[in-house]
């Protein structure tokens, strides 16, 4: 992948998403559409964003019983996404069924631990061990289930890459040096994530919240 940056168009406003996508087109490798966008604009919105001409990453984080997730995957195959997320914590069976139901050209990646969660958050919902332990555990399960890769923070991607040489690693929650962390608790810079083995760098507010998203994307691209 020549440009690993996928800009996160996490907005319910389709016109704004299209405007940002057009602005950053020359400086990113793809466009990530999350749950907020999909719930507001659905298949129609995805088709409109596809007109920009960049690969689409559907970050839907599917998580349900295996049969339901498989049918949901089949329902979005018509959109031909480059990447789709599911929750690795949904079980090996769920991941296997999701991968089996996906388009052959779609990479299915398992979300390990959200970058908005830290040790205290893990403990509050009953997870044991450290964030690193949780990512390692679910990365191994995702690999066994036949997924293409995982989603993890830049803090864990080096270890995940070492254990899964051919894995595809999506790193969200990135913050360029000197920018606000917002609600991210385990963020690193785009360059650090790339050096640690990230395949895709998901960047949202540092680009979409800028006065000139295209210039912001160009500046980040220049650090890689």
Backbone torsions as a table, in degrees:
resi	resn	phi	psi	omega
1	UNK	NA	117.8	-174.6
2	UNK	-69.3	-40.5	177.6
3	UNK	-123.5	111.9	-174.6
4	UNK	-82.6	-2.4	-175.8
5	UNK	-78.4	124.9	169.4
6	UNK	-114.6	120.2	-179.5
7	UNK	-84.9	134.1	-177.0
8	UNK	-86.5	109.1	178.7
9	UNK	-91.4	67.5	-175.5
10	UNK	-89.7	76.8	179.8
11	UNK	-147.7	145.7	175.7
12	UNK	-82.5	-5.3	-176.0
13	UNK	-90.8	104.1	-176.2
14	UNK	-62.1	-42.7	-179.2
15	UNK	-62.4	-40.4	178.5
16	UNK	-66.2	-41.5	179.0
17	UNK	-61.1	-42.7	179.4
18	UNK	-64.4	-42.6	-179.1
19	UNK	-62.5	-43.6	178.7
20	UNK	-65.1	-43.8	-179.4
21	UNK	-58.3	-43.6	179.0
22	UNK	-66.7	-36.0	-178.8
23	UNK	-67.0	-37.5	-174.4
24	UNK	-95.7	-4.4	-170.5
25	UNK	-47.3	-41.6	-175.7
26	UNK	-79.2	-3.4	-173.0
27	UNK	-127.5	7.1	178.3
28	UNK	-133.4	163.9	-178.7
29	UNK	-97.7	-12.1	-178.4
30	UNK	-174.7	177.1	-176.5
31	UNK	-126.9	128.1	179.3
32	UNK	-100.8	126.7	178.5
33	UNK	-113.9	118.1	-175.6
34	UNK	-96.2	-171.4	-175.8
35	UNK	-61.6	-39.3	-179.2
36	UNK	-60.1	-46.5	179.2
37	UNK	-65.2	-46.8	-173.8
38	UNK	-66.4	-37.6	178.9
39	UNK	-67.3	-30.9	-179.0
40	UNK	-83.6	-38.0	-170.1
41	UNK	-120.0	-14.7	174.3
42	UNK	55.0	-151.9	-178.0
43	UNK	-60.6	-38.4	179.8
44	UNK	-58.2	-46.0	-179.5
45	UNK	-62.2	-41.0	178.9
46	UNK	-62.4	-43.7	179.1
47	UNK	-60.5	-38.7	179.4
48	UNK	-67.1	-40.9	179.1
49	UNK	-68.5	-33.5	178.9
50	UNK	-60.6	-25.7	-179.4
51	UNK	-64.7	-18.8	177.3
52	UNK	-67.5	-27.5	174.3
53	UNK	96.2	21.7	178.5
54	UNK	-117.3	154.9	176.4
55	UNK	-57.8	145.6	-178.1
56	UNK	-109.0	131.5	176.8
57	UNK	-110.8	111.0	177.1
58	UNK	-90.3	104.6	-177.2
59	UNK	-94.4	73.6	-175.2
60	UNK	-95.7	-13.9	177.4
61	UNK	48.3	54.9	-178.5
62	UNK	-61.4	136.3	-177.4
63	UNK	-157.6	105.2	-179.7
64	UNK	-165.5	-168.0	176.5
65	UNK	-65.6	153.0	-174.5
66	UNK	-51.2	-45.2	-177.4
67	UNK	-62.6	-41.2	-179.3
68	UNK	-66.8	-43.3	179.8
69	UNK	-65.4	-40.1	178.3
70	UNK	-61.6	-42.8	-180.0
71	UNK	-68.5	-35.6	176.5
72	UNK	-64.3	-40.7	178.2
73	UNK	-62.8	-43.7	178.3
74	UNK	-61.2	-34.5	-178.1
75	UNK	-69.4	-25.6	-179.7
76	UNK	-100.6	-1.1	179.3
77	UNK	-59.9	-31.9	179.9
78	UNK	-61.2	-22.5	-180.0
79	UNK	-81.3	-11.9	178.6
80	UNK	50.0	52.9	179.2
81	UNK	-68.3	148.2	176.6
82	UNK	-74.7	-34.5	-177.1
83	UNK	-141.3	141.6	172.9
84	UNK	-135.6	139.5	177.5
85	UNK	-102.0	144.0	169.4
86	UNK	-131.9	163.7	178.0
87	UNK	-85.4	121.3	179.1
88	UNK	-63.2	-25.1	-179.5
89	UNK	-73.9	-1.0	179.6
90	UNK	-76.4	-6.4	176.9
91	UNK	107.7	157.9	178.2
92	UNK	-62.5	-41.3	-178.8
93	UNK	-61.4	-42.4	179.2
94	UNK	-62.7	-43.8	-179.9
95	UNK	-65.4	-41.4	179.0
96	UNK	-61.1	-44.2	-179.0
97	UNK	-68.5	-36.7	178.6
98	UNK	-64.4	-44.7	179.6
99	UNK	-65.4	-40.5	179.7
100	UNK	-64.2	-31.0	-177.2
101	UNK	-87.0	-12.8	-174.8
102	UNK	-76.3	155.4	172.1
103	UNK	-57.4	142.8	-176.0
104	UNK	-63.6	-20.8	-179.5
105	UNK	-97.6	4.2	-179.0
106	UNK	-97.6	128.6	173.2
107	UNK	-83.0	125.4	177.1
108	UNK	-103.7	121.7	-176.8
109	UNK	-122.9	143.8	-177.4
110	UNK	-97.2	126.8	176.0
111	UNK	-73.5	125.6	-179.4
112	UNK	-91.4	-70.8	179.6
113	UNK	-138.4	123.8	-178.3
114	UNK	-57.5	142.6	-177.9
115	UNK	-72.8	-6.9	175.5
116	UNK	-86.6	-2.8	-178.1
117	UNK	-105.6	143.6	175.3
118	UNK	-126.0	-169.0	-176.0
119	UNK	-57.3	-43.7	-179.1
120	UNK	-64.1	-41.8	178.3
121	UNK	-62.3	-41.9	178.7
122	UNK	-58.5	-46.8	-177.9
123	UNK	-64.2	-34.5	-177.1
124	UNK	-67.9	-23.2	178.7
125	UNK	-107.9	11.3	171.4
126	UNK	92.6	7.2	176.2
127	UNK	-76.6	141.7	177.5
128	UNK	-104.9	158.4	179.0
129	UNK	83.1	-169.7	-178.0
130	UNK	-95.2	168.3	173.5
131	UNK	-54.7	-39.5	178.4
132	UNK	-61.5	-42.0	178.8
133	UNK	-60.8	-43.6	-177.8
134	UNK	-65.2	-43.4	179.2
135	UNK	-64.3	-43.6	-179.7
136	UNK	-61.7	-42.8	-178.6
137	UNK	-63.8	-46.6	-177.3
138	UNK	-76.8	-28.6	175.7
139	UNK	-64.7	-41.1	178.2
140	UNK	-64.1	-41.2	179.9
141	UNK	-66.4	-40.6	179.5
142	UNK	-64.0	-39.2	178.6
143	UNK	-65.4	-43.2	178.8
144	UNK	-63.4	-31.9	-178.3
145	UNK	-79.7	-7.2	177.7
146	UNK	88.4	15.4	176.7
147	UNK	-69.2	167.0	179.8
148	UNK	-82.0	-26.0	-178.6
149	UNK	177.8	-160.3	-177.2
150	UNK	-139.1	167.9	169.8
151	UNK	-109.4	127.4	177.7
152	UNK	-151.5	169.7	179.1
153	UNK	-79.0	165.1	178.0
154	UNK	-64.0	-17.2	178.5
155	UNK	-74.0	-27.0	-176.7
156	UNK	-107.1	-9.3	-171.2
157	UNK	-66.4	-31.9	179.8
158	UNK	-62.9	-45.6	179.6
159	UNK	-67.1	-39.3	179.3
160	UNK	-64.7	-41.1	179.3
161	UNK	-64.8	-38.0	179.3
162	UNK	-64.5	-38.9	-177.8
163	UNK	-81.4	-22.1	-175.4
164	UNK	-133.7	81.8	-171.1
165	UNK	-58.2	-36.6	-176.7
166	UNK	-100.1	12.7	-179.5
167	UNK	-72.5	160.1	178.4
168	UNK	-110.3	118.1	-169.5
169	UNK	-115.5	117.4	179.0
170	UNK	-100.2	124.0	-179.2
171	UNK	-118.1	112.2	177.1
172	UNK	-97.9	-174.5	173.8
173	UNK	65.4	29.3	-176.8
174	UNK	-83.9	145.0	179.8
175	UNK	-135.4	116.0	176.1
176	UNK	-57.6	152.5	-179.3
177	UNK	-53.6	132.1	176.5
178	UNK	88.7	1.7	179.7
179	UNK	-102.5	162.6	-176.9
180	UNK	-70.7	144.0	179.8
181	UNK	-74.9	-28.5	-177.4
182	UNK	62.6	-131.7	-178.5
183	UNK	-94.9	13.0	178.7
184	UNK	-88.2	133.9	-177.2
185	UNK	-111.4	-16.0	-177.1
186	UNK	-132.9	51.6	-175.7
187	UNK	-95.4	153.3	172.6
188	UNK	-132.9	177.3	178.4
189	UNK	-79.8	158.1	177.2
190	UNK	-56.7	-41.1	-179.4
191	UNK	-64.4	-42.4	178.5
192	UNK	-61.1	-43.6	-179.8
193	UNK	-63.3	-43.2	179.8
194	UNK	-63.1	-44.7	179.7
195	UNK	-63.4	-29.1	-178.5
196	UNK	-84.4	-1.9	175.1
197	UNK	114.1	9.9	179.3
198	UNK	-65.3	138.3	175.3
199	UNK	-88.9	-39.2	-179.7
200	UNK	-129.6	135.4	177.4
201	UNK	-108.9	113.9	-179.9
202	UNK	-95.3	118.6	-177.1
203	UNK	-128.4	125.8	-178.1
204	UNK	-110.8	-95.4	-170.3
205	UNK	-57.0	-34.5	176.5
206	UNK	-59.3	-22.6	176.3
207	UNK	-100.8	-54.6	-173.7
208	UNK	-69.1	-23.7	179.7
209	UNK	-91.8	-0.4	-179.2
210	UNK	-78.5	155.5	177.2
211	UNK	-61.5	-34.9	178.3
212	UNK	-129.5	91.3	-177.1
213	UNK	-55.8	-36.8	179.9
214	UNK	-62.8	-43.3	178.5
215	UNK	-68.0	-38.2	178.3
216	UNK	-63.9	-41.9	177.9
217	UNK	-64.5	-41.0	179.5
218	UNK	-62.0	-41.8	-179.9
219	UNK	-63.2	-41.6	178.7
220	UNK	-68.6	-41.4	177.1
221	UNK	-55.6	-37.7	-178.8
222	UNK	-69.0	-13.3	179.4
223	UNK	-90.1	-8.4	-173.9
224	UNK	-89.0	NA	NA
